[in-house]
Amino acid sequence: MPDALPRTLPQTRWTQRADLAALVEAIGPANLRWVGGAVRDTLLGDAVNDVDAATPLTPDAVIDRLRAAGIRVVPTGIEHGTVTAVLPEGNVEVTTLRRDVSTDGRRATVAFASDWRDDAARRDFTINALYAAPDTREIFDWFGGLEDLAARRVRFIGEARQRIREDHLRILRYFRFQARFGATLDPEAEEACGELAPMLKGLSRERVAAELLNLLALPDPADTVARMFALGILPVILPEAGQHGIEALRRLISAEHSAGVRRDPVRRLSALLPALPPVAETVASRLRLSRAQRERIACAAARTAADHDDPRGLAYREGRECAVDRLLINGGDIAPLMDWEVPALPLKGGEIVARGIAAGPDVARILRAVEQKWIAEGFPARDRVNRIVEEILRTF
């Protein structure tokens, strides 16, 4: 059995922030509890980047109290009960307790609540429904989240199928959290996600893309992605990714680690797709990716075995980022690109004209010929470029 987690939030740097103490004083310790990721990650000993709070007070009451205390507040999501306290050491979202009135799988209609348990019950997983009192640091856990967190188990609150029907995105969130925290699989959750996978078709592509990229950004999501494929979930959201793509993802993750480069979700998405630019462009368009992401995925899809022959030439032609993507995905060596800046050809068309060639297409052809030889010779210095120009002009 895993060691039990404490029922009191450990004292850590963020719990001792002076600006959070001022926030608690303004709202009142009885009216505020830390919730979600900050509580979960502190219990695991992980870094905490964002702190969220819940309160039974209405958004208007929170705004009034914060302003009275001289704390700037922004109504970032007031229609959903959320305001943001702007604090020196990091903003805090303060959300009024809520309960679901109706859901349709894509969005929920909520009402404000006064019961902490009602708010916890509408959250997705038990490990995300942990609350902590700011003054005593006592942890409130109504659904066995502490036990699940100790076991590294991601479990839906209540009946898994019902929670997924309320919000179809929870299927993808389950696998993202499972990849990050999970060591023990929850059979009910796995079965429910596989059974209800077709519901993902009704979600906006932007939401699907965001969850997929967040999953791929984790240290090693390969086993999780493989399980999503086996359960029929990956074919719903990314039918272009087959078993070959999953194996390519495994190799890429290993290559990233060996090369000491940062993990990159767009590169990993590229590895899942076949080396066919039209297919990559279709996927990028369907997922509503940014223009830069679309161009990057299309460039990575143009990878070939010949990329290995001249990594620096590849980086010059396609850009360093694309070259690194293609080499890592195909198992090439990126060492020649480390600490190397892509140079610019030290020659201008006017210099060709000055040598007696009339301005026009001939100048462009000569420049291309010089550039090709310059690349083939490993980007030599200016004096060698001058000799290359002379050699080409003699044969022109």
Secondary structure per residue as TSV (DSSP state, phi and psi in degrees):
chain	resnum	aa	ss	phi	psi
A	1	M	-	360.0	139.1
A	2	P	-	-68.0	154.0
A	3	D	-	-64.0	139.2
A	4	A	-	-68.7	144.6
A	5	L	-	-87.1	152.6
A	6	P	-	-66.1	152.9
A	7	R	S	-96.9	12.2
A	8	T	B	-127.9	132.9
A	9	L	-	-66.3	125.5
A	10	P	-	-59.7	146.8
A	11	Q	-	-72.6	128.8
A	12	T	-	-143.9	179.0
A	13	R	T	-59.1	-43.4
A	14	W	G	-70.8	-31.3
A	15	T	G	-70.4	-13.7
A	16	Q	G	-105.7	11.1
A	17	R	-	-63.8	133.1
A	18	A	H	-66.1	-35.1
A	19	D	H	-71.0	-29.3
A	20	L	H	-71.8	-36.0
A	21	A	H	-61.4	-39.1
A	22	A	H	-66.2	-37.1
A	23	L	H	-63.5	-45.5
A	24	V	H	-62.9	-42.5
A	25	E	H	-62.9	-38.3
A	26	A	H	-67.1	-42.2
A	27	I	H	-88.1	-30.8
A	28	G	-	103.7	127.0
A	29	P	G	-60.6	-26.9
A	30	A	G	-75.9	-15.4
A	31	N	G	-106.3	13.9
A	32	L	-	-146.1	138.8
A	33	R	E	-141.3	140.2
A	34	W	E	-71.5	146.8
A	35	V	E	-148.0	153.4
A	36	G	T	80.1	-135.0
A	37	G	H	-59.2	-38.4
A	38	A	H	-63.6	-40.3
A	39	V	H	-69.4	-49.8
A	40	R	H	-57.4	-49.8
A	41	D	H	-70.6	-33.2
A	42	T	H	-64.0	-41.3
A	43	L	H	-62.9	-31.0
A	44	L	H	-86.4	-7.3
A	45	G	T	79.3	16.5
A	46	D	-	-89.4	161.7
A	47	A	-	-66.0	144.5
A	48	V	-	-112.9	120.8
A	49	N	-	-101.7	-34.7
A	50	D	-	-127.0	140.9
A	51	V	E	-117.7	127.6
A	52	D	E	-118.2	151.9
A	53	A	E	-134.2	154.2
A	54	A	E	-122.1	153.2
A	55	T	E	-151.8	147.0
A	56	P	S	-79.9	-8.6
A	57	L	S	-72.6	150.7
A	58	T	-	-72.0	159.6
A	59	P	H	-55.9	-40.3
A	60	D	H	-62.4	-40.0
A	61	A	H	-66.7	-39.1
A	62	V	H	-63.0	-45.9
A	63	I	H	-58.9	-45.4
A	64	D	H	-61.2	-43.9
A	65	R	H	-68.5	-39.3
A	66	L	H	-68.1	-42.4
A	67	R	H	-64.9	-38.3
A	68	A	H	-63.1	-28.5
A	69	A	T	-89.6	2.1
A	70	G	T	79.0	18.9
A	71	I	-	-98.5	124.8
A	72	R	-	-67.1	137.5
A	73	V	E	-135.7	139.7
A	74	V	E	-121.8	128.4
A	75	P	E	-79.8	70.1
A	76	T	E	-66.7	-34.1
A	77	G	E	-145.8	50.0
A	78	I	G	-63.3	-28.1
A	79	E	G	-66.2	-21.5
A	80	H	G	-103.7	5.2
A	81	G	T	91.8	12.3
A	82	T	E	-110.2	131.0
A	83	V	E	-125.8	156.1
A	84	T	E	-113.8	122.2
A	85	A	E	-85.4	121.8
A	86	V	-	-89.2	109.9
A	87	L	-	-120.8	152.3
A	88	P	T	-57.8	-37.0
A	89	E	T	-100.6	11.3
A	90	G	-	135.3	131.3
A	91	N	-	-67.7	156.0
A	92	V	E	-129.3	128.0
A	93	E	E	-85.9	125.8
A	94	V	E	-112.4	118.9
A	95	T	E	-119.5	132.5
A	96	T	E	-66.9	141.3
A	97	L	-	-53.4	141.2
A	98	R	E	-136.0	161.0
A	99	R	E	-138.9	147.3
A	100	D	E	-75.0	135.0
A	101	V	E	-97.8	-43.4
A	102	S	E	-155.4	154.3
A	103	T	E	-141.0	153.1
A	104	D	-	-130.9	14.4
A	105	G	B	93.5	-18.7
A	106	R	S	-118.3	-30.8
A	107	R	-	-150.3	160.6
A	108	A	E	-124.1	144.6
A	109	T	E	-96.9	125.3
A	110	V	E	-121.0	160.7
A	111	A	E	-128.9	150.1
A	112	F	E	-67.8	148.1
A	113	A	-	-128.5	169.1
A	114	S	S	-119.8	-5.3
A	115	D	-	-104.9	125.4
A	116	W	H	-60.8	-38.2
A	117	R	H	-65.7	-36.5
A	118	D	H	-60.1	-40.9
A	119	D	H	-66.3	-42.2
A	120	A	H	-64.7	-35.5
A	121	A	H	-67.6	-21.4
A	122	R	T	-90.7	-2.7
A	123	R	S	-78.8	167.2
A	124	D	S	-79.6	-55.9
A	125	F	B	-119.1	152.9
A	126	T	G	-60.3	-34.8
A	127	I	G	-73.3	-12.8
A	128	N	G	-99.6	1.8
A	129	A	-	-111.6	38.2
A	130	L	-	-103.3	129.5
A	131	Y	E	-117.8	150.3
A	132	A	E	-135.7	133.1
A	133	A	-	-70.8	133.8
A	134	P	T	-70.6	-25.7
A	135	D	T	-89.0	-46.6
A	136	T	T	-94.7	-16.9
A	137	R	-	64.3	17.9
A	138	E	B	-63.9	137.4
A	139	I	E	-98.1	134.9
A	140	F	E	-109.2	124.3
A	141	D	-	-140.6	108.2
A	142	W	S	-96.1	-13.2
A	143	F	S	-128.5	21.1
A	144	G	S	78.2	25.7
A	145	G	H	-65.8	-35.9
A	146	L	H	-64.4	-42.5
A	147	E	H	-64.6	-42.4
A	148	D	H	-66.0	-38.6
A	149	L	H	-66.0	-39.8
A	150	A	H	-63.7	-34.9
A	151	A	T	-86.9	-1.1
A	152	R	T	53.2	52.0
A	153	R	B	-119.8	130.2
A	154	V	-	-98.8	115.3
A	155	R	-	-131.7	134.3
A	156	F	B	-65.7	148.1
A	157	I	S	-76.8	124.7
A	158	G	S	77.8	-151.2
A	159	E	-	-83.9	124.7
A	160	A	H	-58.6	-44.8
A	161	R	H	-63.0	-39.7
A	162	Q	H	-64.5	-42.0
A	163	R	H	-65.8	-35.9
A	164	I	H	-70.3	-39.0
A	165	R	H	-64.0	-29.0
A	166	E	H	-68.9	-37.8
A	167	D	B	-150.0	105.3
A	168	H	T	-63.8	-26.2
A	169	L	T	-63.6	-17.7
A	170	R	H	-62.1	-21.5
A	171	I	H	-60.6	-50.5
A	172	L	H	-70.3	-36.9
A	173	R	H	-62.6	-37.3
A	174	Y	H	-57.8	-47.6
A	175	F	H	-70.4	-33.4
A	176	R	H	-64.6	-46.4
A	177	F	H	-68.1	-35.1
A	178	Q	H	-63.3	-41.7
A	179	A	H	-65.7	-32.1
A	180	R	H	-84.6	-43.0
A	181	F	H	-113.0	-21.1
A	182	G	-	-76.7	134.0
A	183	A	S	-124.9	-25.6
A	184	T	B	-113.6	121.4
A	185	L	-	-77.7	143.7
A	186	D	-	-101.2	108.4
A	187	P	H	-56.9	-39.4
A	188	E	H	-62.6	-44.4
A	189	A	H	-64.3	-44.9
A	190	E	H	-61.1	-46.0
A	191	E	H	-65.8	-41.3
A	192	A	H	-65.6	-41.8
A	193	C	H	-63.4	-43.1
A	194	G	H	-65.3	-42.2
A	195	E	H	-65.8	-38.7
A	196	L	T	-99.4	10.4
A	197	A	G	-52.7	-38.3
A	198	P	G	-57.2	-21.7
A	199	M	G	-63.6	-21.6
A	200	L	G	-62.4	-21.6
A	201	K	G	-63.6	-22.3
A	202	G	G	-86.0	-4.1
A	203	L	S	-84.4	155.3
A	204	S	-	-65.5	145.1
A	205	R	H	-64.0	-31.6
A	206	E	H	-63.0	-41.2
A	207	R	H	-67.3	-40.4
A	208	V	H	-62.9	-45.8
A	209	A	H	-61.3	-42.9
A	210	A	H	-61.8	-44.7
A	211	E	H	-66.7	-40.4
A	212	L	H	-63.6	-44.7
A	213	L	H	-68.1	-36.6
A	214	N	H	-63.3	-38.9
A	215	L	H	-63.7	-47.6
A	216	L	H	-68.5	-16.4
A	217	A	T	-80.4	-10.4
A	218	L	S	-71.8	160.7
A	219	P	S	-51.7	-50.0
A	220	D	-	-148.0	85.7
A	221	P	-	-88.6	7.8
A	222	A	H	-60.1	-45.4
A	223	D	H	-63.1	-38.7
A	224	T	H	-65.7	-43.9
A	225	V	H	-62.9	-39.4
A	226	A	H	-63.4	-38.5
A	227	R	H	-69.3	-36.7
A	228	M	H	-62.0	-35.9
A	229	F	H	-67.8	-46.1
A	230	A	H	-64.9	-32.3
A	231	L	T	-85.0	-3.5
A	232	G	T	84.9	14.0
A	233	I	S	-87.7	-45.4
A	234	L	H	-60.5	-40.5
A	235	P	H	-61.0	-22.8
A	236	V	H	-75.6	-43.8
A	237	I	H	-94.1	-22.1
A	238	L	-	-148.2	70.1
A	239	P	T	-63.4	-18.2
A	240	E	T	-73.9	-15.5
A	241	A	-	-92.7	112.1
A	242	G	-	-108.1	-165.2
A	243	Q	H	-60.5	-37.0
A	244	H	H	-61.4	-40.4
A	245	G	H	-65.0	-37.2
A	246	I	H	-65.9	-40.7
A	247	E	H	-66.1	-36.6
A	248	A	H	-64.2	-37.8
A	249	L	H	-63.4	-43.0
A	250	R	H	-59.4	-46.1
A	251	R	H	-63.9	-40.1
A	252	L	H	-63.3	-46.0
A	253	I	H	-59.2	-41.1
A	254	S	H	-64.6	-40.4
A	255	A	H	-67.2	-40.2
A	256	E	H	-59.6	-44.4
A	257	H	H	-64.5	-44.9
A	258	S	H	-64.8	-37.3
A	259	A	H	-82.5	-11.2
A	260	G	T	71.9	27.9
A	261	V	-	-100.0	155.6
A	262	R	-	-67.3	146.6
A	263	R	-	-69.4	143.3
A	264	D	-	-136.7	118.4
A	265	P	H	-67.5	-32.2
A	266	V	H	-69.8	-40.8
A	267	R	H	-61.7	-41.0
A	268	R	H	-68.7	-36.5
A	269	L	H	-62.7	-40.3
A	270	S	H	-60.2	-39.0
A	271	A	H	-65.0	-31.5
A	272	L	H	-70.2	-20.9
A	273	L	S	-96.1	153.1
A	274	P	-	-66.8	157.9
A	275	A	S	-79.1	64.2
A	276	L	-	-136.5	103.7
A	277	P	H	-52.1	-41.4
A	278	P	H	-61.0	-37.4
A	279	V	H	-66.5	-45.1
A	280	A	H	-60.8	-41.8
A	281	E	H	-65.2	-37.4
A	282	T	H	-63.5	-45.0
A	283	V	H	-63.4	-46.2
A	284	A	H	-61.5	-38.5
A	285	S	H	-68.4	-43.1
A	286	R	H	-63.7	-36.4
A	287	L	T	-84.1	1.2
A	288	R	T	57.6	41.3
A	289	L	-	-72.2	161.2
A	290	S	-	-67.1	163.5
A	291	R	H	-59.1	-43.1
A	292	A	H	-62.3	-41.0
A	293	Q	H	-66.9	-39.4
A	294	R	H	-62.7	-45.4
A	295	E	H	-64.2	-37.9
A	296	R	H	-67.9	-42.9
A	297	I	H	-66.1	-39.8
A	298	A	H	-64.3	-39.9
A	299	C	H	-65.7	-42.2
A	300	A	H	-64.1	-32.6
A	301	A	H	-71.4	-14.4
A	302	A	T	-86.7	10.8
A	303	R	-	-63.7	145.0
A	304	T	-	-141.4	167.7
A	305	A	G	-63.8	-25.2
A	306	A	G	-67.5	-16.9
A	307	D	G	-58.2	-29.9
A	308	H	G	-68.1	-24.2
A	309	D	G	-66.5	-35.1
A	310	D	-	-147.3	79.9
A	311	P	H	-57.3	-39.5
A	312	R	H	-71.8	-36.3
A	313	G	H	-63.6	-38.9
A	314	L	H	-62.6	-44.8
A	315	A	H	-64.2	-35.9
A	316	Y	H	-66.1	-42.9
A	317	R	H	-76.1	-39.3
A	318	E	H	-110.5	-9.1
A	319	G	-	98.3	148.0
A	320	R	H	-63.6	-41.9
A	321	E	H	-61.2	-46.8
A	322	C	H	-65.5	-38.9
A	323	A	H	-61.8	-44.5
A	324	V	H	-62.0	-43.4
A	325	D	H	-57.8	-51.2
A	326	R	H	-64.9	-41.2
A	327	L	H	-67.0	-44.5
A	328	L	H	-65.4	-42.1
A	329	I	H	-64.4	-37.1
A	330	N	T	-93.2	7.0
A	331	G	T	78.2	22.7
A	332	G	-	-84.5	175.0
A	333	D	-	-98.0	119.5
A	334	I	-	-96.4	3.6
A	335	A	G	-54.7	-40.3
A	336	P	G	-62.1	-16.8
A	337	L	G	-97.1	-10.6
A	338	M	T	-70.9	130.4
A	339	D	T	58.9	28.2
A	340	W	-	-120.7	125.6
A	341	E	-	-93.8	133.0
A	342	V	-	-65.5	121.2
A	343	P	-	-83.3	167.4
A	344	A	-	-105.5	143.3
A	345	L	-	-58.7	121.8
A	346	P	S	-82.2	55.4
A	347	L	-	-156.1	135.9
A	348	K	-	-116.5	156.6
A	349	G	H	-59.5	-33.1
A	350	G	H	-61.8	-29.1
A	351	E	H	-70.6	-30.8
A	352	I	H	-70.6	-41.9
A	353	V	H	-61.0	-40.3
A	354	A	T	-63.4	-17.1
A	355	R	T	-93.2	8.1
A	356	G	T	103.8	6.2
A	357	I	-	-94.2	128.9
A	358	A	-	-65.3	139.8
A	359	A	S	-58.4	137.0
A	360	G	S	146.2	-158.3
A	361	P	H	-63.0	-27.7
A	362	D	H	-64.3	-37.6
A	363	V	H	-63.3	-43.7
A	364	A	H	-62.6	-41.4
A	365	R	H	-64.9	-39.7
A	366	I	H	-66.5	-42.5
A	367	L	H	-59.6	-42.8
A	368	R	H	-63.5	-40.7
A	369	A	H	-65.2	-42.2
A	370	V	H	-63.3	-44.0
A	371	E	H	-62.1	-43.6
A	372	Q	H	-61.8	-42.1
A	373	K	H	-70.4	-36.3
A	374	W	H	-62.9	-42.2
A	375	I	H	-65.0	-46.8
A	376	A	H	-61.1	-29.5
A	377	E	T	-91.0	5.0
A	378	G	T	85.2	31.5
A	379	F	S	61.1	58.8
A	380	P	-	-67.9	170.0
A	381	A	-	-74.2	176.0
A	382	R	H	-58.2	-39.5
A	383	D	H	-63.0	-36.2
A	384	R	H	-70.8	-34.7
A	385	V	H	-61.0	-40.6
A	386	N	H	-60.5	-40.2
A	387	R	H	-70.3	-36.2
A	388	I	H	-61.1	-42.1
A	389	V	H	-59.6	-45.5
A	390	E	H	-62.4	-41.8
A	391	E	H	-62.0	-42.9
A	392	I	H	-71.9	-39.1
A	393	L	H	-63.6	-32.3
A	394	R	H	-66.7	-25.9
A	395	T	H	-102.4	1.5
A	396	F	-	-80.4	360.0
